[in-house]
Amino acid sequence: MTMRRGAGLAALDRQKASLQSYATLSSDLSRENLTALESQLTQFRTALTHFATTHRQDILRDPAFRADFQQMCAAIGVDPLAGPRKGGWWAELVGMGDWTYELGVQIVDVCVGTRERNGGMIEMGELVRLLNKLRGIGEAGGEGGITEEDVLRSIRTLAPLGTGYEVVEIGRRKLVRSVVKELDADQAKVLEIAAVSGGRIWGEFIAEFTGWTLDRSRTVVENMLMRDGLCWVDEQDTEASSVCWVTSVIEWD
């Protein structure tokens, strides 16, 4: 009886050689792909630099152009407002880093200035209108105008400060919260109702609209009034008892 170990060892050696050849080929292909990718990224960055240099003033001045620019950046995974460790060359080249922080200061200014009136909840459209007014721009917008997207991006830059600035969606509306407090589910529902009613609410109305008990409805309105300052009481309204106005959802002239 003979042992055929030689053939088995030769086959194993051939398999090892084949695996080594495949590994070498894979490594060569990876290096080639990496080199090609680095070359493409270099060309891409050069093109972006040229675009930013050419259109810098348009990006900062024209809201529509800036929105298109930001959408383009989002589509290709580039954040034009990132810090030095996250592509700051782009922010420095365009100058949008400082511009966004400046806008953040103005957002804080408007929110703090209106907090006594709205309890720290301001409707996004109202905030944009007041920011443009602060910049001397009419309601129709125009050169240098601020957009909702600008505000959203700037608020994100305020997040690390822990100041509580946050965008809250109530129904179809967006509100900017500038105080460190959470809305409970009942308050969020009442704000949604107030947005539909033009801001005017009272206990019986809330109870009828939601099916809550009258005590629950009145408690929510009272907490929004006395504890959180989110609404004003209307002492001259004689059509219902304890009528309040949620100022953050009122469309001001």
C-alpha beads as a LAMMPS data file, in Angstrom:
LAMMPS data file: protein, C-alpha beads

253 atoms
252 bonds

1 atom types
1 bond types

-500.0 500.0 xlo xhi
-500.0 500.0 ylo yhi
-500.0 500.0 zlo zhi

Masses

1 110.0

Atoms # bond

1 1 1 0.000 0.000 0.000
2 1 1 1.557 3.338 -1.076
3 1 1 1.021 6.794 0.443
4 1 1 0.295 9.624 -2.059
5 1 1 1.300 12.546 0.130
6 1 1 3.401 14.211 -2.560
7 1 1 0.458 15.116 -4.734
8 1 1 -1.437 16.543 -1.751
9 1 1 1.505 18.703 -0.676
10 1 1 2.026 19.957 -4.229
11 1 1 -1.644 20.933 -4.466
12 1 1 -1.381 22.770 -1.146
13 1 1 1.699 24.642 -2.349
14 1 1 -0.106 25.637 -5.551
15 1 1 -3.090 26.882 -3.519
16 1 1 -0.822 28.974 -1.276
17 1 1 0.904 30.424 -4.324
18 1 1 -2.450 31.278 -5.899
19 1 1 -3.686 32.966 -2.704
20 1 1 -0.470 34.961 -2.484
21 1 1 -0.842 36.040 -6.105
22 1 1 -4.424 37.136 -5.498
23 1 1 -3.363 39.081 -2.388
24 1 1 -0.585 40.814 -4.329
25 1 1 -2.957 41.666 -7.182
26 1 1 -5.571 42.967 -4.717
27 1 1 -2.955 45.136 -2.996
28 1 1 -1.788 46.555 -6.333
29 1 1 -5.369 47.320 -7.389
30 1 1 -6.088 48.984 -4.033
31 1 1 -3.023 51.212 -4.386
32 1 1 -4.019 52.151 -7.918
33 1 1 -7.600 52.926 -6.849
34 1 1 -6.371 54.970 -3.891
35 1 1 -3.994 56.936 -6.098
36 1 1 -6.770 57.591 -8.629
37 1 1 -9.148 58.655 -5.834
38 1 1 -6.586 61.042 -4.336
39 1 1 -6.051 62.550 -7.790
40 1 1 -9.815 63.005 -8.279
41 1 1 -10.180 64.603 -4.842
42 1 1 -7.347 67.000 -5.604
43 1 1 -9.028 68.032 -8.858
44 1 1 -12.369 68.330 -7.099
45 1 1 -10.933 70.524 -4.374
46 1 1 -9.256 72.730 -6.976
47 1 1 -12.589 73.152 -8.766
48 1 1 -14.359 74.002 -5.500
49 1 1 -11.691 76.511 -4.587
50 1 1 -12.073 78.232 -7.946
51 1 1 -15.863 78.264 -7.596
52 1 1 -15.729 79.707 -4.060
53 1 1 -13.203 82.370 -5.038
54 1 1 -15.230 83.388 -8.066
55 1 1 -18.656 83.458 -6.383
56 1 1 -17.756 84.364 -2.790
57 1 1 -19.654 87.658 -2.769
58 1 1 -22.702 86.080 -4.403
59 1 1 -22.752 83.291 -1.788
60 1 1 -22.706 85.766 1.087
61 1 1 -25.033 88.349 -0.463
62 1 1 -27.692 86.423 -2.397
63 1 1 -30.022 84.186 -0.282
64 1 1 -31.183 82.113 -3.278
65 1 1 -27.641 81.570 -4.531
66 1 1 -26.507 80.694 -1.007
67 1 1 -29.320 78.136 -0.652
68 1 1 -28.325 76.487 -3.935
69 1 1 -24.705 76.501 -2.824
70 1 1 -25.565 74.822 0.478
71 1 1 -27.689 72.200 -1.278
72 1 1 -24.790 71.455 -3.603
73 1 1 -22.461 71.035 -0.640
74 1 1 -24.914 68.714 1.104
75 1 1 -25.239 66.593 -2.036
76 1 1 -21.475 66.012 -2.234
77 1 1 -20.959 65.617 1.518
78 1 1 -19.088 68.881 2.132
79 1 1 -20.035 71.069 5.079
80 1 1 -19.154 74.697 4.235
81 1 1 -19.595 75.708 7.874
82 1 1 -17.452 72.998 9.461
83 1 1 -14.641 73.891 11.812
84 1 1 -10.896 73.687 11.081
85 1 1 -10.810 69.925 11.686
86 1 1 -13.773 69.238 9.428
87 1 1 -12.993 71.015 6.216
88 1 1 -12.372 74.472 7.628
89 1 1 -10.510 75.411 4.425
90 1 1 -13.904 75.727 2.748
91 1 1 -15.374 77.902 5.489
92 1 1 -12.262 80.079 5.569
93 1 1 -12.165 80.387 1.788
94 1 1 -15.788 81.474 1.471
95 1 1 -15.901 83.321 4.791
96 1 1 -19.150 81.652 5.837
97 1 1 -17.801 80.551 9.213
98 1 1 -17.622 84.090 10.605
99 1 1 -20.826 85.022 8.764
100 1 1 -22.739 82.188 10.431
101 1 1 -21.414 83.008 13.906
102 1 1 -22.378 86.643 13.368
103 1 1 -25.873 85.500 12.421
104 1 1 -25.938 83.356 15.562
105 1 1 -25.276 86.427 17.698
106 1 1 -28.151 88.229 15.966
107 1 1 -30.456 85.232 16.544
108 1 1 -29.646 85.341 20.247
109 1 1 -30.252 89.100 20.250
110 1 1 -33.713 88.733 18.688
111 1 1 -34.726 85.741 20.821
112 1 1 -33.680 87.392 24.077
113 1 1 -35.306 90.668 23.048
114 1 1 -38.662 88.983 22.361
115 1 1 -38.568 86.475 25.227
116 1 1 -40.686 88.617 27.535
117 1 1 -43.385 88.662 24.861
118 1 1 -43.335 85.022 23.752
119 1 1 -41.840 83.101 26.659
120 1 1 -38.830 81.933 24.666
121 1 1 -40.745 80.408 21.732
122 1 1 -40.662 82.358 18.483
123 1 1 -42.141 81.301 15.148
124 1 1 -39.475 80.710 12.485
125 1 1 -41.010 83.118 9.963
126 1 1 -41.204 85.839 12.603
127 1 1 -37.571 85.266 13.553
128 1 1 -36.463 85.504 9.916
129 1 1 -38.508 88.689 9.475
130 1 1 -36.950 90.313 12.558
131 1 1 -33.444 89.271 11.517
132 1 1 -33.898 90.857 8.105
133 1 1 -35.329 93.957 9.760
134 1 1 -32.280 94.064 12.050
135 1 1 -30.093 93.973 8.947
136 1 1 -32.069 96.763 7.305
137 1 1 -33.678 94.486 4.722
138 1 1 -37.350 94.685 3.789
139 1 1 -39.845 91.849 4.173
140 1 1 -39.596 91.099 0.474
141 1 1 -35.988 90.042 1.041
142 1 1 -33.242 90.991 -1.322
143 1 1 -29.513 91.420 -1.215
144 1 1 -28.073 90.125 2.050
145 1 1 -31.401 88.644 3.157
146 1 1 -31.618 85.824 5.684
147 1 1 -33.431 82.570 4.906
148 1 1 -34.849 79.797 7.089
149 1 1 -31.993 77.521 6.039
150 1 1 -29.486 80.148 7.210
151 1 1 -31.169 80.219 10.625
152 1 1 -31.235 76.423 10.898
153 1 1 -27.525 76.172 10.131
154 1 1 -26.635 78.958 12.529
155 1 1 -28.681 77.453 15.359
156 1 1 -26.726 74.224 14.933
157 1 1 -23.534 76.202 15.600
158 1 1 -25.065 77.370 18.908
159 1 1 -25.726 73.799 20.110
160 1 1 -22.266 73.263 21.716
161 1 1 -22.901 76.295 23.942
162 1 1 -25.686 74.407 25.721
163 1 1 -27.958 77.433 25.653
164 1 1 -31.068 75.458 24.739
165 1 1 -31.601 76.944 21.276
166 1 1 -33.572 74.403 19.289
167 1 1 -36.058 74.216 16.421
168 1 1 -39.365 72.604 17.434
169 1 1 -41.995 71.562 14.903
170 1 1 -45.584 72.129 16.029
171 1 1 -47.970 70.895 13.372
172 1 1 -46.817 72.496 10.140
173 1 1 -45.001 75.322 11.892
174 1 1 -41.436 75.608 13.087
175 1 1 -40.730 77.419 16.346
176 1 1 -37.327 78.354 17.723
177 1 1 -37.002 77.666 21.434
178 1 1 -34.439 79.814 23.226
179 1 1 -34.864 78.595 26.797
180 1 1 -33.649 75.387 28.414
181 1 1 -36.965 73.659 29.024
182 1 1 -38.848 70.836 27.388
183 1 1 -42.403 71.065 26.114
184 1 1 -44.593 68.295 27.460
185 1 1 -47.081 66.532 25.205
186 1 1 -50.046 68.611 26.426
187 1 1 -48.279 71.903 25.788
188 1 1 -47.208 70.775 22.323
189 1 1 -50.845 69.902 21.537
190 1 1 -52.090 73.267 22.784
191 1 1 -49.478 75.082 20.684
192 1 1 -50.651 73.111 17.657
193 1 1 -54.257 74.127 18.357
194 1 1 -53.226 77.743 18.922
195 1 1 -51.498 77.799 15.542
196 1 1 -54.825 76.873 13.940
197 1 1 -56.899 79.322 15.999
198 1 1 -54.616 82.286 15.382
199 1 1 -53.180 82.101 18.901
200 1 1 -56.440 82.504 20.880
201 1 1 -57.134 79.713 23.403
202 1 1 -59.131 79.062 26.562
203 1 1 -59.943 76.050 28.721
204 1 1 -63.351 75.166 27.275
205 1 1 -62.071 75.513 23.721
206 1 1 -59.116 73.209 24.414
207 1 1 -61.371 70.644 26.111
208 1 1 -63.806 70.609 23.200
209 1 1 -61.027 70.362 20.634
210 1 1 -59.088 67.545 22.349
211 1 1 -61.683 65.682 24.381
212 1 1 -59.722 66.348 27.581
213 1 1 -61.433 67.142 30.854
214 1 1 -61.984 70.812 31.588
215 1 1 -59.633 70.655 34.591
216 1 1 -56.820 69.226 32.464
217 1 1 -57.335 71.837 29.753
218 1 1 -57.383 74.724 32.214
219 1 1 -54.288 73.403 33.993
220 1 1 -52.302 73.245 30.769
221 1 1 -53.271 76.801 29.829
222 1 1 -52.533 78.043 33.360
223 1 1 -49.082 76.423 33.352
224 1 1 -48.311 77.932 29.970
225 1 1 -49.391 81.314 31.321
226 1 1 -48.063 81.423 34.875
227 1 1 -45.164 78.961 34.898
228 1 1 -43.691 79.170 31.395
229 1 1 -44.811 82.582 30.135
230 1 1 -45.813 81.161 26.744
231 1 1 -49.049 83.134 26.517
232 1 1 -50.808 86.296 27.670
233 1 1 -54.168 86.562 29.356
234 1 1 -56.769 88.719 27.593
235 1 1 -58.719 90.516 30.320
236 1 1 -60.844 92.433 27.800
237 1 1 -62.217 89.375 26.009
238 1 1 -65.822 88.827 27.141
239 1 1 -66.760 85.962 24.809
240 1 1 -65.144 83.285 27.003
241 1 1 -63.543 82.951 30.420
242 1 1 -59.764 83.164 30.880
243 1 1 -58.911 83.724 27.233
244 1 1 -55.179 83.629 26.503
245 1 1 -53.077 84.418 23.451
246 1 1 -50.088 82.280 22.492
247 1 1 -47.850 84.993 21.127
248 1 1 -45.321 82.699 19.475
249 1 1 -47.844 81.604 16.823
250 1 1 -49.383 85.003 16.142
251 1 1 -48.578 86.542 12.772
252 1 1 -47.445 90.048 13.652
253 1 1 -47.731 93.031 11.362

Bonds

1 1 1 2
2 1 2 3
3 1 3 4
4 1 4 5
5 1 5 6
6 1 6 7
7 1 7 8
8 1 8 9
9 1 9 10
10 1 10 11
11 1 11 12
12 1 12 13
13 1 13 14
14 1 14 15
15 1 15 16
16 1 16 17
17 1 17 18
18 1 18 19
19 1 19 20
20 1 20 21
21 1 21 22
22 1 22 23
23 1 23 24
24 1 24 25
25 1 25 26
26 1 26 27
27 1 27 28
28 1 28 29
29 1 29 30
30 1 30 31
31 1 31 32
32 1 32 33
33 1 33 34
34 1 34 35
35 1 35 36
36 1 36 37
37 1 37 38
38 1 38 39
39 1 39 40
40 1 40 41
41 1 41 42
42 1 42 43
43 1 43 44
44 1 44 45
45 1 45 46
46 1 46 47
47 1 47 48
48 1 48 49
49 1 49 50
50 1 50 51
51 1 51 52
52 1 52 53
53 1 53 54
54 1 54 55
55 1 55 56
56 1 56 57
57 1 57 58
58 1 58 59
59 1 59 60
60 1 60 61
61 1 61 62
62 1 62 63
63 1 63 64
64 1 64 65
65 1 65 66
66 1 66 67
67 1 67 68
68 1 68 69
69 1 69 70
70 1 70 71
71 1 71 72
72 1 72 73
73 1 73 74
74 1 74 75
75 1 75 76
76 1 76 77
77 1 77 78
78 1 78 79
79 1 79 80
80 1 80 81
81 1 81 82
82 1 82 83
83 1 83 84
84 1 84 85
85 1 85 86
86 1 86 87
87 1 87 88
88 1 88 89
89 1 89 90
90 1 90 91
91 1 91 92
92 1 92 93
93 1 93 94
94 1 94 95
95 1 95 96
96 1 96 97
97 1 97 98
98 1 98 99
99 1 99 100
100 1 100 101
101 1 101 102
102 1 102 103
103 1 103 104
104 1 104 105
105 1 105 106
106 1 106 107
107 1 107 108
108 1 108 109
109 1 109 110
110 1 110 111
111 1 111 112
112 1 112 113
113 1 113 114
114 1 114 115
115 1 115 116
116 1 116 117
117 1 117 118
118 1 118 119
119 1 119 120
120 1 120 121
121 1 121 122
122 1 122 123
123 1 123 124
124 1 124 125
125 1 125 126
126 1 126 127
127 1 127 128
128 1 128 129
129 1 129 130
130 1 130 131
131 1 131 132
132 1 132 133
133 1 133 134
134 1 134 135
135 1 135 136
136 1 136 137
137 1 137 138
138 1 138 139
139 1 139 140
140 1 140 141
141 1 141 142
142 1 142 143
143 1 143 144
144 1 144 145
145 1 145 146
146 1 146 147
147 1 147 148
148 1 148 149
149 1 149 150
150 1 150 151
151 1 151 152
152 1 152 153
153 1 153 154
154 1 154 155
155 1 155 156
156 1 156 157
157 1 157 158
158 1 158 159
159 1 159 160
160 1 160 161
161 1 161 162
162 1 162 163
163 1 163 164
164 1 164 165
165 1 165 166
166 1 166 167
167 1 167 168
168 1 168 169
169 1 169 170
170 1 170 171
171 1 171 172
172 1 172 173
173 1 173 174
174 1 174 175
175 1 175 176
176 1 176 177
177 1 177 178
178 1 178 179
179 1 179 180
180 1 180 181
181 1 181 182
182 1 182 183
183 1 183 184
184 1 184 185
185 1 185 186
186 1 186 187
187 1 187 188
188 1 188 189
189 1 189 190
190 1 190 191
191 1 191 192
192 1 192 193
193 1 193 194
194 1 194 195
195 1 195 196
196 1 196 197
197 1 197 198
198 1 198 199
199 1 199 200
200 1 200 201
201 1 201 202
202 1 202 203
203 1 203 204
204 1 204 205
205 1 205 206
206 1 206 207
207 1 207 208
208 1 208 209
209 1 209 210
210 1 210 211
211 1 211 212
212 1 212 213
213 1 213 214
214 1 214 215
215 1 215 216
216 1 216 217
217 1 217 218
218 1 218 219
219 1 219 220
220 1 220 221
221 1 221 222
222 1 222 223
223 1 223 224
224 1 224 225
225 1 225 226
226 1 226 227
227 1 227 228
228 1 228 229
229 1 229 230
230 1 230 231
231 1 231 232
232 1 232 233
233 1 233 234
234 1 234 235
235 1 235 236
236 1 236 237
237 1 237 238
238 1 238 239
239 1 239 240
240 1 240 241
241 1 241 242
242 1 242 243
243 1 243 244
244 1 244 245
245 1 245 246
246 1 246 247
247 1 247 248
248 1 248 249
249 1 249 250
250 1 250 251
251 1 251 252
252 1 252 253
